[in-house]
Amino acid sequence: MSDWTVKSCVFYQAELHVRDINDHSPAFLDKEITIKIPESATIGTTFLIENAQDLDIGSNSLQDYSISPSSHFYVKVHDSGDGKIYPELVLDKALDHEEESELKLTITALDGGSPPRTGTTLVLIKVLDINDNAPEFSQSFYKVQVPEDTPVGSSIIAISAKDLDMGNNGKISYSFLHASEDIRKTFEINPTSGEVILRSLLDFEVLQSYSVNIQATDGGGLSAKCTLSVKVLDINDNAPEVIISSITKTIPENASETLVALFSVRDQDSGDNGRILCSIQNDLPFILKPTFKNFFTLLSEKALDRENRAEYNITITVSDLGTPRLTTQHTITVQVSDINDNAPAFTQTSYTMYVHENNSPALHIGTISATDLDSGSNAHITYSLLSAQDPQLDLTSLISINADNGQLFTLRALDYEILHSFEFHVGATDRGSPALSSQALVHVVVLDDNDNEPFVLYPMQNASAPSTELLPRAAEPGYLVTKVVAVDRDSGQNAWLSFQLLKATEPGLFSVWAHNGEVRTTRLLSERDAPKHRLVLLVKDNGDPPRSASVTLHVLLVDGFSQPYLPLPEVARNPAHEEDALTLYLVIALASVSSLFLLSVLLFVGVRLCRRARAASLGGCAVPEGHFPGHLVDVTGTGTLSQNYQYEVCFTGGTGTNEFKFLKPVMPSLQLHDPDSNVLEKENFRNSLGFNIQ
């Protein structure tokens, strides 16, 4: 992470000079040069020859030319004034075509190195017949402008010359004269038409102009020259370039005007094509400042906020003013490093957690959570217990917290009857420097479990003698004998109590109200009722599972409350023995009643069978017309006949005594009766049975 700011920049310009050595020999572009000279050429006539090329410079460059011994020619060196020398062949002796039609000479080019280097070419001289007119150009200097994007093969200009001679002596051919290798690679000339054609693409950024010498030679060997100047026109074919000198990819969020990058821009085009505009996005907190020529600095405009944005992609856009405009973009990614400027924040300002009492130690009851917008160690949160709302509460013995994840645990079992709820503060602290923290309130609610049995307040069960209640024999049904009072230390439905009568000396004599514990009589007392009764009541709560307690009551029957009450000696007897004796009595009574009932049923069945057989032998019976009145049979559970049955009444015929024989059940559908016709129905019933009641 870089945290420095560039105050100023200093730039220096230097030039590097490379010293040349003589490592190139002069070289003629043509290995053989042919010159046609008319025999009428006068002594002293000069003939131009292609110069040699030497890539060295200074004293190591081309310095002189020489020719092999010849009686007709010698070499004259011509200085053009631009630092180049050209060889010229001078006629020293008149030629005679009839004596010698061709001459071969060797021209040697020497440079000024030590030792000197040389290069040679063969000059073939053809002696022609007399040609006394040389070609003439219409102008000695031609000028043309060519855009650098001109396609290869395009014609850029046509050069023309005239010759007054006739025939072959007037036929002109065009060629380059003293042309460099670059010119020959770039241009070519049609030898017949003089049209100059582009051989390779031009590049303004490499070379802006060319100077080409063109020679026109007639058929008799006479020649003339002119100069062609080619100016290359620039087009916008080069996009601007961004050159990064230094870059800072990470900056702190609290630093302002921090150097992000130092860079330069350039465009190889010229004019408006080379003028550059540089910019970045407008919605970023960064600015561009020009420093020196085409150098710029990229700075942060103000302090950044990593929590708002942690990364910026800054696009440097460079455009020229050409037509069409060319644009270059360079993207720099800047990371914003974090500082601890955000405190942890809890997801809730307060937490409520529930735990059942009698819990196991180390029980997980809940989790608190906080977040920190920072990153790295600045966002690493440690949780801790702070203080309880009640200063007398020893929080460290009740609760522990996991410092890493905020999980809360109980250290021991809680008791709802002692502690219903408690509150305490928790803290969240990051690991930044300096550390930041925050607090939250935790409310722990202890939930009640059904862990307490009902406790009987009245009658007291731990007294030396059992509680005895007096009951007058003249008490009406529903008489309040006593009221059992009990409480439960639990809460809610765990403390809802209900009362139930478990055992009684006479089960049908007493009842207990389920919700208030009142013990009342259910019927009138009789002389046959035992004078002393023992009642066992169950007090049960509504928990899951329910808990219960039992209470024993002794009820003593008295003729009146004026009669003195003395504890009976049976009170001291063992209750277990009394319960065993009572059980034995109940079993004996039940067996007796069952036997009598079975015997009665058998007798009744036997009697009915005998009477049915007897009636069949007498020849039928009289059945009364109509149905029995409904109000006599529409009662259930009290011994009255049910609606499901109707009985036939049979009598002996001819006796006149209306003797009742037997009842035979039939099952018709009985119709409902009208209550207002009770008297009439009763009378009809009596008449149908043959009864005469006075």
C-alpha positions as CSV (number, residue, x, y, z in Angstrom):
1,M,0.0,0.0,0.0
2,S,1.4,3.3,-1.0
3,D,0.7,6.4,1.1
4,W,2.9,9.0,-0.5
5,T,2.0,12.1,-2.6
6,V,4.1,13.6,-5.4
7,K,5.0,17.2,-4.6
8,S,6.8,18.0,-7.9
9,C,8.4,16.4,-10.9
10,V,11.7,17.2,-12.6
11,F,12.4,16.0,-16.2
12,Y,15.7,16.0,-18.1
13,Q,16.5,15.7,-21.8
14,A,19.6,13.8,-23.0
15,E,21.1,13.0,-26.3
16,L,23.2,10.0,-27.1
17,H,25.8,10.1,-29.9
18,V,26.9,6.8,-31.5
19,R,30.4,7.0,-33.1
20,D,30.6,5.4,-36.5
21,I,33.3,2.9,-37.5
22,N,34.2,1.8,-41.0
23,D,32.2,-1.4,-41.1
24,H,30.6,-1.0,-44.6
25,S,32.2,-1.0,-48.0
26,P,31.0,1.3,-50.8
27,A,28.6,-0.6,-53.1
28,F,27.1,0.2,-56.5
29,L,23.5,-0.6,-56.8
30,D,24.1,-1.9,-60.3
31,K,26.7,-4.5,-60.9
32,E,26.9,-3.4,-64.5
33,I,26.3,0.0,-66.0
34,T,25.7,0.4,-69.7
35,I,26.5,3.7,-71.4
36,K,25.8,4.4,-75.0
37,I,28.0,7.1,-76.5
38,P,27.7,8.4,-80.0
39,E,30.8,8.5,-82.0
40,S,30.4,12.1,-82.6
41,A,30.9,12.9,-78.9
42,T,33.5,15.6,-78.5
43,I,36.4,15.3,-76.2
44,G,35.5,16.5,-72.7
45,T,32.0,15.3,-72.9
46,T,30.8,14.1,-69.5
47,F,28.6,11.0,-68.9
48,L,26.8,10.6,-65.6
49,I,27.2,7.3,-63.7
50,E,25.2,5.9,-60.8
51,N,27.0,6.7,-57.6
52,A,28.0,4.1,-55.0
53,Q,26.3,3.9,-51.6
54,D,28.2,3.8,-48.3
55,L,26.2,3.5,-45.0
56,D,29.1,4.9,-43.0
57,I,29.3,8.5,-42.3
58,G,32.0,11.2,-41.8
59,S,35.5,10.2,-42.9
60,N,34.4,6.6,-43.2
61,S,31.9,7.5,-46.0
62,L,32.5,7.5,-49.8
63,Q,35.5,9.8,-50.7
64,D,36.7,9.1,-54.2
65,Y,36.2,7.2,-57.5
66,S,38.8,5.7,-59.9
67,I,38.7,4.0,-63.2
68,S,40.7,1.2,-64.7
69,P,43.4,2.5,-67.2
70,S,41.7,3.7,-70.3
71,S,42.9,5.8,-73.2
72,H,39.4,7.2,-73.9
73,F,38.0,8.1,-70.5
74,Y,38.8,9.4,-67.0
75,V,36.7,9.8,-63.9
76,K,35.7,13.2,-62.6
77,V,34.2,13.4,-59.1
78,H,31.3,15.8,-58.7
79,D,30.2,17.2,-55.3
80,S,26.5,17.9,-55.2
81,G,26.7,20.1,-52.1
82,D,24.6,17.8,-49.9
83,G,27.5,15.7,-48.7
84,K,27.4,13.2,-51.6
85,I,29.8,12.8,-54.5
86,Y,28.9,11.5,-57.9
87,P,31.2,10.0,-60.5
88,E,31.2,11.4,-64.0
89,L,32.8,9.7,-66.9
90,V,34.7,12.2,-69.1
91,L,35.6,11.5,-72.8
92,D,39.4,12.1,-73.2
93,K,39.8,10.7,-76.7
94,A,37.4,10.7,-79.6
95,L,35.6,7.4,-80.2
96,D,35.5,5.5,-83.5
97,H,32.5,3.2,-83.8
98,E,34.2,1.4,-86.8
99,E,37.4,0.8,-84.7
100,E,35.8,-0.2,-81.5
101,S,32.0,-0.4,-80.9
102,E,32.2,-1.4,-77.2
103,L,34.4,-0.5,-74.3
104,K,34.4,-2.1,-70.8
105,L,35.7,-0.1,-67.9
106,T,35.8,-0.8,-64.2
107,I,35.0,2.0,-61.8
108,T,36.2,1.7,-58.2
109,A,34.6,3.6,-55.3
110,L,36.9,4.3,-52.2
111,D,35.9,5.4,-48.7
112,G,38.1,7.3,-46.2
113,G,38.5,4.6,-43.6
114,S,41.7,3.1,-42.5
115,P,42.3,0.8,-44.2
116,P,40.0,2.1,-46.9
117,R,37.2,-0.1,-48.3
118,T,36.3,-0.3,-52.0
119,G,33.5,-1.3,-54.3
120,T,33.5,-1.7,-58.1
121,T,31.1,-1.9,-60.9
122,L,31.5,-2.7,-64.6
123,V,30.8,0.1,-67.1
124,L,29.9,-1.2,-70.6
125,I,30.2,1.6,-73.2
126,K,28.5,1.2,-76.5
127,V,29.6,3.5,-79.3
128,L,26.6,4.7,-81.3
129,D,26.2,6.4,-84.5
130,I,25.8,10.2,-84.4
131,N,22.9,11.5,-82.3
132,D,23.1,15.3,-81.9
133,N,19.9,16.0,-79.9
134,A,19.4,15.1,-76.3
135,P,16.0,14.7,-74.6
136,E,14.5,17.7,-72.9
137,F,12.1,17.8,-69.9
138,S,9.2,20.2,-69.9
139,Q,10.3,21.3,-66.5
140,S,13.4,20.6,-64.5
141,F,11.6,20.3,-61.1
142,Y,8.3,18.4,-60.3
143,K,6.4,18.5,-57.1
144,V,3.6,16.2,-55.9
145,Q,1.8,15.6,-52.6
146,V,0.8,12.0,-51.7
147,P,-1.4,11.0,-48.7
148,E,0.3,8.3,-46.7
149,D,-2.7,6.0,-47.0
150,T,-2.4,5.9,-50.9
151,P,-2.8,2.3,-52.0
152,V,0.2,0.4,-53.4
153,G,0.2,0.4,-57.3
154,S,-1.3,3.9,-57.5
155,S,0.2,6.4,-60.0
156,I,1.4,9.6,-58.3
157,I,2.7,11.5,-61.3
158,A,3.7,11.2,-65.0
159,I,7.1,12.6,-66.2
160,S,7.5,13.5,-69.9
161,A,10.5,14.6,-72.1
162,K,10.9,15.3,-75.8
163,D,13.7,14.5,-78.3
164,L,14.0,16.3,-81.7
165,D,15.8,13.3,-83.2
166,M,14.1,10.8,-85.3
167,G,14.0,7.1,-85.2
168,N,15.8,5.3,-82.5
169,N,17.7,8.4,-81.5
170,G,14.4,10.1,-80.7
171,K,13.0,7.2,-78.6
172,I,13.1,8.1,-74.9
173,S,13.4,5.8,-71.9
174,Y,12.9,6.9,-68.3
175,S,14.8,5.7,-65.3
176,F,15.8,6.8,-61.8
177,L,19.1,8.6,-61.4
178,H,21.2,8.5,-58.3
179,A,18.2,6.9,-56.4
180,S,18.8,5.4,-53.0
181,E,17.6,1.9,-52.0
182,D,14.7,3.4,-50.1
183,I,13.5,5.3,-53.2
184,R,13.8,2.2,-55.3
185,K,11.8,0.2,-52.8
186,T,9.1,2.9,-52.5
187,F,8.7,4.0,-56.1
188,E,9.1,2.7,-59.6
189,I,8.9,4.4,-63.0
190,N,7.5,3.2,-66.2
191,P,10.5,3.4,-68.7
192,T,8.2,4.1,-71.6
193,S,5.5,6.4,-70.3
194,G,7.4,8.0,-67.4
195,E,4.6,7.3,-65.0
196,V,5.8,7.1,-61.3
197,I,4.0,4.3,-59.4
198,L,3.9,3.7,-55.6
199,R,5.6,0.4,-54.9
200,S,5.1,0.3,-51.1
201,L,3.0,2.1,-48.5
202,L,4.1,5.5,-47.4
203,D,4.4,6.3,-43.7
204,F,4.5,10.0,-42.6
205,E,5.8,9.1,-39.2
206,V,8.9,7.4,-40.8
207,L,9.7,9.8,-43.7
208,Q,7.8,13.0,-44.7
209,S,9.3,13.7,-48.1
210,Y,11.3,12.1,-51.0
211,S,13.6,13.7,-53.6
212,V,13.9,11.6,-56.7
213,N,16.2,12.2,-59.7
214,I,14.7,11.0,-63.0
215,Q,16.8,10.5,-66.2
216,A,15.4,10.5,-69.7
217,T,17.7,8.8,-72.3
218,D,17.1,8.7,-76.0
219,G,18.0,5.9,-78.4
220,G,21.2,7.6,-79.3
221,G,22.3,7.6,-75.6
222,L,21.8,11.2,-74.9
223,S,20.1,11.9,-71.6
224,A,18.6,14.6,-69.5
225,K,17.5,14.7,-65.9
226,C,14.9,16.4,-63.7
227,T,14.0,16.2,-60.0
228,L,10.8,15.0,-58.5
229,S,9.8,16.1,-54.9
230,V,7.3,13.8,-53.2
231,K,5.7,15.2,-50.0
232,V,3.9,12.7,-47.8
233,L,0.7,14.0,-46.4
234,D,-0.2,12.9,-42.8
235,I,-3.5,11.2,-42.1
236,N,-4.9,10.2,-38.7
237,D,-3.8,6.6,-38.7
238,N,-2.1,6.5,-35.3
239,A,-4.1,6.2,-32.1
240,P,-2.8,8.1,-29.0
241,E,-0.7,6.1,-26.6
242,V,-0.7,6.0,-22.8
243,I,2.7,5.3,-21.2
244,I,2.5,4.6,-17.4
245,S,5.5,5.8,-15.5
246,S,4.4,4.8,-12.0
247,I,1.2,3.4,-10.4
248,T,-0.2,2.8,-7.0
249,K,-2.8,0.1,-6.9
250,T,-3.8,0.3,-3.3
251,I,-4.6,3.5,-1.3
252,P,-6.0,3.9,2.3
253,E,-9.6,5.0,2.6
254,N,-8.7,8.0,4.8
255,A,-6.0,9.6,2.6
256,S,-6.8,12.6,0.4
257,E,-5.0,13.7,-2.8
258,T,-3.0,10.5,-3.0
259,L,-1.0,9.9,-6.1
260,V,-2.5,7.0,-8.1
261,A,-0.6,7.1,-11.3
262,L,2.0,9.2,-13.3
263,F,1.8,8.8,-17.0
264,S,2.4,10.5,-20.4
265,V,0.6,10.5,-23.7
266,R,1.7,10.8,-27.2
267,D,0.5,10.6,-30.8
268,Q,2.8,10.0,-33.8
269,D,0.6,12.0,-36.1
270,S,1.0,15.7,-36.8
271,G,-1.2,18.8,-36.6
272,D,-4.6,18.2,-35.3
273,N,-4.1,14.5,-35.8
274,G,-1.4,14.7,-33.1
275,R,-3.2,17.0,-30.7
276,I,-4.5,15.0,-27.6
277,L,-7.3,15.3,-25.1
278,C,-7.0,13.3,-21.9
279,S,-9.9,12.6,-19.4
280,I,-11.4,10.2,-16.9
281,Q,-14.9,9.4,-15.7
282,N,-16.8,12.3,-14.1
283,D,-18.5,10.2,-11.4
284,L,-15.3,9.1,-9.7
285,P,-13.5,10.9,-6.8
286,F,-10.3,11.2,-8.8
287,I,-8.8,14.1,-10.8
288,L,-6.3,14.5,-13.6
289,K,-3.6,17.2,-13.4
290,P,-1.2,18.1,-16.3
291,T,2.4,18.5,-15.1
292,F,4.9,18.9,-18.0
293,K,4.2,18.8,-21.7
294,N,2.3,15.5,-22.2
295,F,2.7,14.2,-18.6
296,F,-0.3,13.9,-16.3
297,T,-0.8,12.8,-12.6
298,L,-3.9,11.0,-11.4
299,L,-4.8,11.9,-7.8
300,S,-7.6,11.0,-5.4
301,E,-9.8,14.1,-5.0
302,K,-10.9,13.4,-1.4
303,A,-10.8,10.8,1.4
304,L,-12.4,7.5,0.2
305,D,-14.8,5.2,2.1
306,R,-14.0,1.5,1.6
307,E,-17.4,0.5,3.1
308,N,-19.1,2.5,0.4
309,R,-16.9,1.2,-2.4
310,A,-13.8,-1.0,-2.1
311,E,-12.6,-0.9,-5.7
312,Y,-12.5,1.7,-8.5
313,N,-11.9,1.0,-12.2
314,I,-10.5,4.3,-13.5
315,T,-10.5,4.5,-17.3
316,I,-8.1,7.0,-18.8
317,T,-9.4,8.1,-22.2
318,V,-7.0,9.7,-24.7
319,S,-8.4,11.1,-28.0
320,D,-6.8,13.1,-30.8
321,L,-8.4,15.8,-32.8
322,G,-8.1,14.1,-36.2
323,T,-10.8,13.1,-38.6
324,P,-12.0,10.6,-37.7
325,R,-11.0,10.9,-34.0
326,L,-9.0,8.0,-32.7
327,T,-9.3,7.0,-29.0
328,T,-7.2,4.9,-26.6
329,Q,-8.4,3.8,-23.2
330,H,-6.3,2.5,-20.4
331,T,-8.0,1.1,-17.2
332,I,-6.4,1.3,-13.8
333,T,-7.9,-0.8,-10.9
334,V,-7.4,0.9,-7.5
335,Q,-8.2,-1.0,-4.3
336,V,-9.2,1.0,-1.2
337,S,-7.5,-0.4,1.9
338,D,-9.5,-0.6,5.1
339,I,-9.0,1.4,8.3
340,N,-10.9,0.7,11.5
341,D,-13.6,3.4,11.2
342,N,-16.7,1.3,11.9
343,A,-17.7,-0.1,15.2
344,P,-19.4,-3.5,15.4
345,A,-23.2,-3.3,15.2
346,F,-25.5,-5.9,16.7
347,T,-28.3,-7.3,14.6
348,Q,-30.8,-6.4,17.4
349,T,-30.6,-3.7,20.1
350,S,-32.0,-6.3,22.6
351,Y,-32.3,-10.1,22.6
352,T,-34.9,-12.2,24.5
353,M,-34.0,-15.8,25.2
354,Y,-36.1,-18.5,26.9
355,V,-34.8,-21.4,29.0
356,H,-36.7,-24.0,30.9
357,E,-35.9,-24.3,34.6
358,N,-34.0,-27.4,35.8
359,N,-31.9,-27.2,32.6
360,S,-28.7,-29.1,32.2
361,P,-25.4,-27.1,32.7
362,A,-23.7,-25.8,29.5
363,L,-27.0,-25.6,27.7
364,H,-27.0,-23.4,24.6
365,I,-29.8,-20.9,25.1
366,G,-29.2,-18.5,22.2
367,T,-26.8,-16.6,20.0
368,I,-26.1,-12.9,19.7
369,S,-24.6,-11.6,16.5
370,A,-22.9,-8.4,15.4
371,T,-21.5,-7.3,12.1
372,D,-18.6,-4.9,11.2
373,L,-18.5,-3.1,7.9
374,D,-14.7,-3.1,8.0
375,S,-12.5,-5.9,6.7
376,G,-9.7,-8.1,7.8
377,S,-8.8,-7.9,11.5
378,N,-10.8,-4.7,11.7
379,A,-13.9,-6.8,11.2
380,H,-12.9,-9.7,13.5
381,I,-15.4,-9.5,16.4
382,T,-14.9,-10.7,20.0
383,Y,-17.9,-11.1,22.2
384,S,-17.9,-10.7,26.0
385,L,-20.2,-10.4,29.0
386,L,-20.4,-6.9,30.5
387,S,-22.7,-6.4,33.5
388,A,-26.1,-7.5,34.8
389,Q,-28.9,-5.1,35.4
390,D,-29.2,-6.3,38.9
391,P,-25.9,-5.5,40.7
392,Q,-26.6,-8.3,43.2
393,L,-26.8,-10.9,40.5
394,D,-23.6,-13.0,40.0
395,L,-23.7,-13.1,36.2
396,T,-20.5,-15.1,35.8
397,S,-22.0,-18.0,37.8
398,L,-25.1,-18.1,35.5
399,I,-24.1,-17.4,31.9
400,S,-21.0,-17.8,29.8
401,I,-20.4,-16.6,26.2
402,N,-18.3,-18.0,23.3
403,A,-16.0,-15.1,22.4
404,D,-15.8,-16.1,18.8
405,N,-19.4,-16.8,17.8
406,G,-21.5,-15.1,20.5
407,Q,-23.2,-18.3,21.7
408,L,-24.6,-18.1,25.2
409,F,-24.6,-21.0,27.6
410,T,-26.0,-21.6,31.1
411,L,-23.5,-22.6,33.7
412,R,-25.9,-24.2,36.1
413,A,-29.5,-25.3,36.5
414,L,-32.0,-22.4,36.9
415,D,-35.0,-22.4,39.2
416,Y,-38.1,-20.5,38.1
417,E,-39.3,-20.3,41.7
418,I,-36.2,-18.4,42.7
419,L,-35.3,-16.4,39.5
420,H,-38.0,-15.6,37.0
421,S,-35.8,-13.6,34.6
422,F,-32.7,-11.5,34.5
423,E,-31.0,-9.0,32.1
424,F,-27.4,-8.3,31.3
425,H,-25.3,-6.4,28.7
426,V,-23.0,-8.1,26.1
427,G,-20.3,-6.4,24.2
428,A,-18.8,-6.8,20.7
429,T,-15.3,-5.5,20.1
430,D,-13.3,-5.6,16.9
431,R,-9.5,-6.1,16.6
432,G,-8.7,-2.8,14.9
433,S,-6.3,-0.3,16.2
434,P,-7.7,1.4,18.1
435,A,-10.4,-1.2,18.9
436,L,-14.1,-0.2,18.5
437,S,-17.0,-1.8,20.4
438,S,-20.8,-1.7,21.0
439,Q,-23.3,-3.1,23.4
440,A,-26.6,-5.0,23.4
441,L,-29.1,-6.0,26.1
442,V,-30.0,-9.6,26.7
443,H,-33.2,-10.6,28.5
444,V,-33.3,-14.2,29.7
445,V,-36.7,-15.5,30.7
446,V,-36.9,-18.7,32.8
447,L,-39.8,-20.9,31.8
448,D,-41.6,-22.8,34.5
449,D,-41.6,-26.6,34.5
450,N,-44.0,-28.7,36.5
451,D,-41.5,-29.6,39.2
452,N,-43.5,-28.9,42.3
453,E,-46.3,-31.0,43.7
454,P,-49.5,-29.4,45.1
455,F,-49.2,-28.5,48.8
456,V,-52.3,-28.9,51.0
457,L,-52.8,-26.0,53.3
458,Y,-56.0,-27.3,54.9
459,P,-56.6,-29.7,56.4
460,M,-53.1,-30.0,57.8
461,Q,-51.5,-33.3,56.9
462,N,-48.5,-33.2,59.1
463,A,-50.5,-32.9,62.4
464,S,-50.2,-35.5,65.1
465,A,-53.9,-36.5,64.6
466,P,-55.9,-36.5,61.4
467,S,-58.4,-33.8,60.7
468,T,-62.0,-34.8,61.6
469,E,-65.0,-33.0,60.2
470,L,-68.5,-33.2,61.9
471,L,-71.6,-33.9,59.7
472,P,-75.1,-33.7,61.2
473,R,-77.3,-36.5,60.2
474,A,-80.0,-34.0,59.3
475,A,-77.8,-32.4,56.6
476,E,-79.5,-31.8,53.2
477,P,-77.9,-33.0,49.9
478,G,-75.2,-30.6,48.8
479,Y,-74.3,-29.8,52.4
480,L,-70.7,-28.4,52.6
481,V,-68.7,-30.7,54.8
482,T,-65.4,-29.0,54.4
483,K,-63.1,-27.3,51.8
484,V,-59.7,-28.6,50.8
485,V,-57.3,-25.7,50.3
486,A,-54.0,-26.3,48.3
487,V,-51.4,-24.3,46.5
488,D,-48.7,-25.0,43.8
489,R,-45.4,-23.1,43.6
490,D,-45.4,-23.5,39.9
491,S,-47.1,-21.0,37.6
492,G,-49.5,-21.0,34.7
493,Q,-51.3,-24.2,33.9
494,N,-48.7,-26.0,36.1
495,A,-50.5,-24.4,39.0
496,W,-54.0,-25.0,38.0
497,L,-55.3,-27.5,40.6
498,S,-58.2,-29.9,40.4
499,F,-59.7,-32.1,43.1
500,Q,-60.9,-35.7,42.9
501,L,-62.4,-38.1,45.4
502,L,-60.3,-41.3,45.3
503,K,-61.7,-43.4,48.1
504,A,-64.7,-43.2,50.5
505,T,-66.2,-45.4,53.1
506,E,-69.6,-45.0,51.2
507,P,-68.8,-44.0,47.6
508,G,-72.2,-42.4,46.8
509,L,-72.5,-40.3,50.0
510,F,-69.9,-37.6,49.3
511,S,-68.6,-35.7,46.3
512,V,-65.9,-33.1,45.8
513,W,-66.0,-30.2,43.5
514,A,-63.2,-30.4,41.0
515,H,-62.2,-26.8,40.9
516,N,-62.6,-25.5,44.4
517,G,-62.1,-28.5,46.6
518,E,-65.4,-28.3,48.4
519,V,-66.6,-31.6,49.9
520,R,-70.4,-31.9,49.9
521,T,-73.0,-34.6,50.6
522,T,-74.8,-36.0,47.6
523,R,-77.9,-37.4,49.4
524,L,-79.8,-37.5,52.7
525,L,-78.3,-39.4,55.5
526,S,-80.0,-42.5,56.9
527,E,-79.7,-44.5,60.1
528,R,-78.0,-47.2,58.1
529,D,-75.0,-45.0,57.2
530,A,-71.9,-45.6,59.2
531,P,-71.2,-43.1,61.9
532,K,-67.6,-42.5,60.7
533,H,-66.3,-42.0,57.2
534,R,-62.8,-41.8,55.7
535,L,-62.3,-39.9,52.5
536,V,-59.1,-39.8,50.4
537,L,-58.9,-36.9,48.0
538,L,-56.4,-36.3,45.2
539,V,-55.2,-32.8,44.4
540,K,-53.7,-32.7,40.9
541,D,-52.1,-29.9,38.9
542,N,-52.5,-29.4,35.1
543,G,-48.8,-29.9,34.2
544,D,-47.3,-32.3,31.7
545,P,-46.8,-34.7,33.3
546,P,-49.2,-33.8,36.1
547,R,-48.2,-33.9,39.7
548,S,-50.5,-34.7,42.6
549,A,-50.8,-34.9,46.3
550,S,-53.4,-36.8,48.4
551,V,-55.3,-35.7,51.5
552,T,-57.2,-37.8,54.0
553,L,-60.4,-36.5,55.7
554,H,-62.3,-38.1,58.5
555,V,-66.0,-37.3,58.7
556,L,-68.0,-38.1,61.9
557,L,-71.8,-38.2,61.8
558,V,-73.5,-36.5,64.7
559,D,-77.1,-36.0,65.6
560,G,-76.5,-32.3,66.3
561,F,-73.7,-30.0,66.8
562,S,-74.7,-29.7,70.5
563,Q,-73.5,-33.3,71.0
564,P,-70.0,-33.3,72.4
565,Y,-67.3,-34.6,70.1
566,L,-64.9,-37.1,71.4
567,P,-62.3,-38.7,69.2
568,L,-63.2,-42.3,68.7
569,P,-60.6,-45.0,69.5
570,E,-60.9,-46.2,65.8
571,V,-59.1,-43.1,64.7
572,A,-55.8,-44.4,66.0
573,R,-56.2,-47.6,64.1
574,N,-54.0,-48.3,61.2
575,P,-55.6,-46.8,58.0
576,A,-54.2,-49.7,55.9
577,H,-56.1,-52.3,58.0
578,E,-59.3,-50.3,57.6
579,E,-58.9,-50.1,53.9
580,D,-58.3,-53.9,53.7
581,A,-61.4,-54.6,55.8
582,L,-63.5,-52.2,53.7
583,T,-62.3,-53.9,50.5
584,L,-63.3,-57.3,51.9
585,Y,-66.7,-56.1,52.8
586,L,-67.2,-54.7,49.3
587,V,-66.2,-57.9,47.6
588,I,-68.6,-60.0,49.8
589,A,-71.5,-57.6,49.1
590,L,-70.9,-57.5,45.4
591,A,-70.8,-61.3,45.2
592,S,-74.1,-61.6,47.1
593,V,-75.9,-59.1,44.9
594,S,-74.6,-60.8,41.8
595,S,-75.9,-64.2,43.0
596,L,-79.3,-62.9,43.8
597,F,-79.6,-61.1,40.5
598,L,-78.7,-64.3,38.6
599,L,-81.2,-66.3,40.5
600,S,-84.0,-63.8,39.8
601,V,-83.3,-63.8,36.1
602,L,-83.4,-67.6,36.0
603,L,-86.7,-67.7,37.8
604,F,-88.3,-65.1,35.6
605,V,-87.3,-66.9,32.5
606,G,-88.7,-70.2,33.7
607,V,-92.0,-68.6,34.7
608,R,-92.4,-67.0,31.3
609,L,-91.7,-70.2,29.5
610,C,-94.3,-72.1,31.5
611,R,-97.0,-69.5,31.0
612,R,-96.4,-69.4,27.3
613,A,-96.9,-73.1,27.0
614,R,-100.1,-72.9,29.0
615,A,-101.6,-70.2,26.9
616,A,-100.9,-72.1,23.8
617,S,-102.9,-75.1,25.1
618,L,-105.9,-72.8,26.0
619,G,-106.3,-71.6,22.4
620,G,-105.1,-68.0,22.1
621,C,-105.4,-64.8,23.9
622,A,-107.1,-61.4,23.5
623,V,-105.0,-58.6,22.4
624,P,-106.3,-55.1,23.0
625,E,-106.7,-52.9,20.0
626,G,-104.5,-49.9,19.5
627,H,-101.2,-48.9,21.0
628,F,-100.1,-48.3,24.5
629,P,-100.1,-44.6,25.4
630,G,-96.8,-43.1,24.7
631,H,-96.4,-41.2,27.9
632,L,-96.4,-44.5,29.9
633,V,-93.4,-45.9,28.1
634,D,-91.3,-42.7,27.2
635,V,-89.0,-43.0,30.2
636,T,-85.6,-44.6,30.3
637,G,-83.3,-45.7,33.1
638,T,-86.0,-45.7,35.9
639,G,-87.5,-49.2,35.4
640,T,-90.3,-48.0,33.1
641,L,-90.8,-49.8,29.8
642,S,-88.9,-48.5,26.9
643,Q,-90.4,-47.2,23.7
644,N,-88.7,-50.0,21.9
645,Y,-91.1,-52.5,23.3
646,Q,-94.9,-52.9,23.5
647,Y,-96.6,-55.8,25.4
648,E,-99.5,-57.9,24.5
649,V,-101.9,-58.7,27.4
650,C,-103.5,-62.1,27.3
651,F,-106.5,-63.2,29.4
652,T,-108.3,-66.5,29.8
653,G,-111.5,-66.7,27.8
654,G,-114.9,-67.1,29.4
655,T,-113.9,-66.7,33.0
656,G,-115.2,-63.2,33.4
657,T,-112.6,-62.6,36.1
658,N,-110.3,-60.6,33.8
659,E,-107.3,-62.6,35.3
660,F,-103.9,-61.3,34.2
661,K,-102.1,-64.1,32.3
662,F,-98.8,-62.9,30.9
663,L,-97.1,-60.1,28.9
664,K,-95.7,-60.7,25.4
665,P,-93.3,-58.2,24.0
666,V,-93.9,-56.8,20.5
667,M,-92.1,-54.1,18.7
668,P,-94.4,-51.7,16.8
669,S,-93.5,-48.0,16.2
670,L,-95.1,-45.9,19.0
671,Q,-96.6,-42.6,18.1
672,L,-95.9,-39.5,20.0
673,H,-98.7,-38.4,22.4
674,D,-100.2,-35.1,23.3
675,P,-99.5,-34.1,26.9
676,D,-103.0,-32.6,27.2
677,S,-104.6,-36.1,26.7
678,N,-103.0,-37.8,29.7
679,V,-106.3,-38.4,31.6
680,L,-108.0,-39.9,28.6
681,E,-105.1,-42.1,27.7
682,K,-104.9,-43.4,31.3
683,E,-108.6,-44.2,31.2
684,N,-108.3,-46.0,27.9
685,F,-105.4,-48.0,29.3
686,R,-107.3,-49.1,32.3
687,N,-110.3,-50.1,30.2
688,S,-108.2,-52.0,27.7
689,L,-106.7,-54.1,30.5
690,G,-110.1,-54.9,31.9
691,F,-109.3,-53.2,35.3
692,N,-112.2,-51.6,37.2
693,I,-110.8,-49.1,39.6
694,Q,-113.3,-47.3,41.9
